[in-house]
């Protein structure tokens, strides 16, 4: 069976940011519908990644507006362009991430997302498990609901 490699799918090339980029600038970039994550680069190497949920957590937890370095996820799980899309899906599932920077010889080449992989794999291969506690809301009559119920 011939497997499709990461380099043969349509990789996204979202804008990248530096660790010193103000969070407000990162948030502005993430407001674009086509940008779901921002790779954080230092000398062409991926040192972190910032997602919408990182910005939401910052706003919910503090009034500060620090540099991106303080909220980026690091270290970053990456993938080689020669890896198969099955390997990429398994890496995402195992690490609980929805975005994988594609790195070749230490240099950033693009961003692979769950959305990019969707046409190539069965749905069950793309189910990413959230690695944090679910939000809880109070329901009527004292019953507790998990967000998504």
C-alpha positions in Angstrom: 0.0 0.0 0.0 1.4 3.4 -1.0 1.1 6.0 1.8 0.8 9.7 1.1 3.6 11.8 2.7 3.2 15.1 4.5 5.2 16.9 1.8 2.6 15.9 -0.8 -0.4 17.5 1.0 -1.3 21.2 0.8 0.6 22.6 3.8 -0.6 25.9 5.2 1.8 28.7 5.4 0.4 30.9 8.1 2.3 34.0 9.2 5.0 33.3 11.7 5.9 35.4 14.7 9.0 35.9 16.9 9.0 35.1 20.6 9.2 38.9 21.4 6.1 39.6 19.3 3.4 41.3 21.5 0.5 39.1 22.3 -1.9 41.7 20.9 -0.2 41.3 17.5 -0.5 37.5 17.7 -4.2 37.9 18.6 -4.7 40.2 15.6 -3.2 37.6 13.3 -5.3 34.8 14.8 -8.5 36.7 14.0 -8.1 35.9 10.3 -10.4 32.9 9.4 -7.5 31.1 7.6 -5.1 31.3 10.6 -5.7 28.8 13.4 -2.2 28.7 14.8 1.0 30.8 14.7 4.4 29.1 14.6 6.9 31.0 16.7 10.3 31.0 15.0 13.7 32.0 16.1 16.4 31.9 13.5 14.2 29.7 11.2 13.7 27.1 13.9 10.3 26.5 15.5 10.6 27.3 19.2 6.8 27.4 20.0 3.3 27.7 18.7 0.4 30.0 19.7 -3.2 29.1 19.2 -6.5 30.9 19.8 -6.9 28.9 23.0 -3.6 30.3 24.3 -4.9 33.9 23.8 -8.3 33.0 25.4 -6.5 31.6 28.4 -4.4 34.7 28.8 -7.4 37.0 28.6 -9.3 34.9 31.1 -6.4 34.7 33.6 -4.8 38.2 33.5 -5.0 41.7 32.2 -1.3 41.6 31.2 -0.3 41.8 27.6 3.2 40.1 27.6 5.4 38.9 24.8 4.3 35.8 22.9 7.2 33.9 24.6 5.2 33.8 27.9 2.1 32.1 26.4 3.4 29.9 23.5 3.3 26.2 23.8 6.9 24.8 23.9 8.6 22.5 23.2 6.7 21.9 20.0 5.9 18.6 18.5 7.0 18.7 14.9 6.9 16.3 11.9 9.2 15.7 8.9 7.9 16.3 5.4 8.8 12.7 4.6 6.5 11.2 7.3 3.3 9.7 6.2 0.0 11.3 6.9 -0.9 8.3 9.0 2.2 9.0 11.1 1.1 12.7 11.4 -2.4 11.7 12.6 -0.9 9.3 15.1 1.5 12.0 16.3 -1.3 14.5 16.8 -3.5 11.9 18.6 -0.6 10.8 20.9 0.5 14.3 21.8 -3.0 15.8 21.9 -2.3 18.6 19.4 -4.2 19.8 16.3 -1.2 21.5 14.5 2.2 20.1 13.6 4.9 22.4 12.2 6.7 20.6 9.4 10.4 20.8 9.9 13.2 19.7 7.6 16.8 19.9 8.8 15.8 22.2 11.6 14.0 24.7 9.2 10.3 25.4 9.3 8.5 24.4 6.1 4.8 24.8 6.8 2.0 23.9 9.2 0.0 20.7 9.0 -3.4 20.8 10.8 -6.2 18.3 11.5 -8.3 20.1 8.9 -5.6 19.5 6.3 -5.5 15.8 7.1 -9.3 15.3 7.2 -9.7 14.4 3.5 -7.0 11.7 3.6 -8.0 9.7 6.7 -11.0 8.1 8.3 -12.7 10.2 11.0 -11.6 7.9 13.9 -8.0 8.5 13.0 -8.3 12.3 13.6 -10.0 12.3 17.0 -7.7 14.4 19.2 -8.1 14.0 22.9 -8.1 17.2 25.0 -5.3 17.0 27.6 -6.8 19.4 30.2 -9.8 19.4 32.6 -13.1 20.2 30.8 -14.9 23.4 31.6 -17.9 23.0 33.9 -21.1 25.0 33.8 -23.9 25.0 36.4 -27.1 23.6 35.0 -30.6 24.1 36.3 -31.5 22.3 39.5 -27.9 21.9 40.6 -26.9 19.5 37.9 -23.4 19.9 36.4 -22.9 20.0 32.7 -19.7 19.5 30.8 -19.2 22.0 27.9 -20.3 20.2 24.7 -23.1 18.2 26.5 
